[in-house]
Amino acid sequence: MVVSAAREVAVNADLLTLPGGLPSGGALCGQCAAAGPTCCTLSPGQEELCFPVSDMERTRIVEQVGLVRGAFTPQANSRAFVANLARLFPRDRDTLARLFPDGGQHLRLSVDSAGNCVFLRADGCSLPSPVRPYYCRLFPFWLAGARVTAFASPDCLIHRQGRTVHRMLALLDYSEAGVRELHGRLRLAWGLPPKEGMPFVTPSLVRFRP
């Protein structure tokens, strides 16, 4: 999902652990694409705030769907970008600064002239769910400390229908455990330890080499 990482996080106190795994979400993805706008669309001028795609995530997409010309765009590690990520990972600011040094670049998903992700189609994302970037698979959910939360995105169909984290999880048939697992995988792919506070291994800058 091509979205800005700067959205506010809303924590719901009525969160329950739900059964079930992480579904493909194909039907809901199509409904959202038909309703528009979607989380797969960037507002003009917000490209620098788009989430990064790690080497591992890029390789997985290429191996699954083939090399797509123009699917990935090199983006400068701007101060606004790093500050934006620091809002999502407030305890990893120093690590983020090493992963995304001044003067460096990272990859992001490309968008068209309207700001739509190149993989967005009329019926939703054209990528199979298992190979989508972890951020896309997680959205609209996130972890704030130990709590499963959701981004407060008024354009999100699931947010509008569910309104609370508990109901949003139920609508997508997501489990709290599944969200935590995906978040841990995202952290590892992006060069962070799987959980906040865990011992840190020096990050490899090739994770984000354009």
C-alpha positions as CSV (number, residue, x, y, z in Angstrom):
1,M,0.0,0.0,0.0
2,V,1.5,3.3,-1.0
3,V,0.7,5.6,1.9
4,S,2.4,8.3,3.9
5,A,3.8,7.0,7.2
6,A,2.9,10.3,8.8
7,R,-0.7,9.4,9.6
8,E,-1.8,9.6,13.2
9,V,-2.2,6.3,15.2
10,A,-5.5,5.6,17.0
11,V,-5.4,3.1,19.9
12,N,-8.6,1.3,20.7
13,A,-9.1,0.3,24.3
14,D,-11.7,-2.4,23.3
15,L,-9.2,-4.6,21.6
16,L,-9.8,-8.4,21.8
17,T,-7.7,-11.2,20.5
18,L,-9.5,-12.7,17.5
19,P,-9.0,-16.1,15.8
20,G,-8.0,-16.5,12.2
21,G,-5.0,-15.6,10.1
22,L,-4.3,-13.0,7.6
23,P,-6.5,-13.4,4.5
24,S,-5.8,-12.4,0.9
25,G,-8.4,-9.6,1.2
26,G,-9.0,-9.7,-2.5
27,A,-12.8,-8.9,-2.3
28,L,-12.3,-6.1,0.2
29,C,-9.4,-4.7,-1.9
30,G,-11.6,-4.6,-4.9
31,Q,-14.4,-2.9,-3.0
32,C,-12.0,-0.3,-1.8
33,A,-10.5,0.3,-5.2
34,A,-14.0,0.8,-6.7
35,A,-15.0,3.2,-3.9
36,G,-11.7,5.2,-4.0
37,P,-9.6,6.9,-3.0
38,T,-7.5,4.1,-1.6
39,C,-4.4,3.7,0.6
40,C,-2.6,2.8,-2.7
41,T,-2.8,6.5,-3.7
42,L,-0.4,9.2,-2.7
43,S,-1.3,12.9,-2.6
44,P,0.8,15.0,-5.0
45,G,4.0,16.1,-3.3
46,Q,3.9,13.3,-0.8
47,E,6.1,10.9,-2.7
48,E,9.1,11.4,-0.4
49,L,7.1,10.2,2.6
50,C,6.1,6.9,1.0
51,F,7.3,3.8,2.9
52,P,10.5,2.1,1.7
53,V,10.8,-1.2,-0.1
54,S,13.7,-3.3,1.2
55,D,15.8,-5.4,-1.1
56,M,14.2,-8.6,0.2
57,E,10.7,-7.3,-0.5
58,R,11.7,-6.1,-4.0
59,T,13.3,-9.5,-4.8
60,R,10.1,-11.3,-3.7
61,I,8.0,-9.2,-6.0
62,V,10.3,-9.6,-8.9
63,E,10.6,-13.4,-8.5
64,Q,6.8,-13.8,-8.3
65,V,5.6,-11.4,-11.1
66,G,8.8,-10.9,-13.1
67,L,10.8,-7.7,-13.4
68,V,8.3,-4.9,-14.0
69,R,9.9,-1.9,-15.7
70,G,9.4,1.3,-13.6
71,A,7.8,-0.5,-10.7
72,F,10.4,0.8,-8.2
73,T,11.6,4.4,-7.9
74,P,14.9,5.5,-6.1
75,Q,14.0,8.1,-3.5
76,A,16.4,10.3,-1.5
77,N,16.6,9.8,2.2
78,S,15.2,13.2,3.1
79,R,15.0,14.6,6.6
80,A,11.2,14.6,6.3
81,F,11.2,10.9,5.3
82,V,13.4,9.8,8.2
83,A,11.4,12.0,10.7
84,N,8.3,10.3,9.4
85,L,9.6,6.9,10.0
86,A,10.7,7.9,13.5
87,R,7.1,8.7,14.3
88,L,6.3,5.0,13.6
89,F,9.4,3.7,15.4
90,P,10.1,6.3,18.2
91,R,12.5,4.0,20.0
92,D,14.6,3.3,16.9
93,R,15.6,6.8,15.9
94,D,19.3,6.2,16.0
95,T,19.0,3.0,14.0
96,L,16.8,4.7,11.4
97,A,19.4,7.4,10.9
98,R,22.0,4.7,10.2
99,L,19.7,2.8,7.8
100,F,18.8,5.9,5.9
101,P,21.8,8.2,6.0
102,D,21.9,11.7,4.6
103,G,22.8,11.7,0.9
104,G,21.6,8.1,0.5
105,Q,18.7,6.6,-1.3
106,H,16.1,3.9,-0.8
107,L,13.5,2.3,-3.1
108,R,9.8,2.9,-3.0
109,L,6.9,1.7,-5.1
110,S,6.4,3.8,-8.2
111,V,3.2,5.8,-8.8
112,D,1.5,7.2,-11.9
113,S,0.7,10.8,-12.6
114,A,-2.4,10.6,-10.5
115,G,-0.5,9.2,-7.5
116,N,-1.8,5.6,-7.9
117,C,0.6,2.7,-7.2
118,V,1.7,1.0,-10.4
119,F,0.3,-2.3,-9.1
120,L,-3.2,-0.8,-8.4
121,R,-5.9,-2.0,-10.8
122,A,-9.7,-1.4,-10.9
123,D,-10.3,-4.5,-8.8
124,G,-7.5,-3.8,-6.3
125,C,-3.9,-4.7,-6.0
126,S,-2.5,-6.9,-8.8
127,L,0.1,-8.4,-6.5
128,P,-0.7,-11.7,-4.7
129,S,-1.1,-10.9,-1.0
130,P,1.9,-13.0,0.1
131,V,4.4,-11.0,-2.0
132,R,3.1,-7.5,-1.3
133,P,5.4,-5.3,0.8
134,Y,4.8,-5.9,4.5
135,Y,3.6,-2.3,5.0
136,C,0.8,-3.0,2.5
137,R,-0.1,-6.3,4.1
138,L,-0.3,-4.6,7.6
139,F,-2.3,-1.6,6.6
140,P,-4.4,-0.2,8.3
141,F,-2.9,-1.9,11.4
142,W,0.2,-1.1,13.4
143,L,1.8,-1.7,16.7
144,A,2.2,1.2,19.2
145,G,4.4,-0.4,21.9
146,A,2.7,-3.6,22.8
147,R,-0.7,-2.5,21.5
148,V,-2.3,-3.4,18.2
149,T,-3.6,-0.1,16.7
150,A,-4.9,1.2,13.5
151,F,-4.0,4.3,11.4
152,A,-6.7,7.0,11.6
153,S,-7.3,7.2,7.9
154,P,-10.7,8.6,6.9
155,D,-10.4,7.4,3.3
156,C,-9.9,3.8,4.4
157,L,-13.0,1.7,3.7
158,I,-12.2,-0.6,6.6
159,H,-11.8,2.3,8.9
160,R,-15.1,3.8,7.8
161,Q,-17.0,0.6,8.2
162,G,-15.3,-0.7,11.4
163,R,-14.5,2.5,13.3
164,T,-12.8,0.6,16.1
165,V,-9.7,-1.6,16.0
166,H,-11.7,-4.5,17.3
167,R,-14.3,-4.3,14.5
168,M,-11.7,-3.6,11.8
169,L,-9.8,-6.7,12.8
170,A,-13.1,-8.7,12.6
171,L,-14.0,-7.2,9.1
172,L,-10.7,-8.4,7.7
173,D,-10.7,-11.6,9.6
174,Y,-7.3,-10.6,11.0
175,S,-5.9,-11.8,14.3
176,E,-3.9,-9.8,16.8
177,A,-1.2,-12.4,16.6
178,G,-1.1,-12.2,12.8
179,V,-0.6,-8.5,13.0
180,R,2.2,-8.8,15.5
181,E,3.9,-11.4,13.3
182,L,3.7,-9.3,10.2
183,H,5.0,-6.2,12.1
184,G,8.0,-8.3,13.3
185,R,8.7,-9.4,9.7
186,L,8.5,-5.8,8.5
187,R,11.0,-4.7,11.2
188,L,13.4,-7.5,10.2
189,A,13.1,-6.7,6.4
190,W,13.8,-3.0,7.2
191,G,16.9,-3.8,9.3
192,L,15.4,-3.4,12.7
193,P,15.2,-6.1,15.5
194,P,11.8,-7.9,15.4
195,K,10.7,-6.2,18.6
196,E,11.5,-3.0,20.3
197,G,14.1,-3.3,23.0
198,M,15.7,-6.5,21.6
199,P,19.4,-6.6,21.1
200,F,20.3,-4.9,17.8
201,V,22.5,-6.2,15.0
202,T,24.4,-3.5,13.0
203,P,22.1,-2.8,10.0
204,S,23.1,-3.6,6.5
205,L,22.7,-0.7,4.1
206,V,22.2,-3.0,1.2
207,R,18.7,-3.6,2.5
208,F,17.7,-0.4,0.8
209,R,20.1,-0.1,-2.1
210,P,18.4,1.3,-5.2
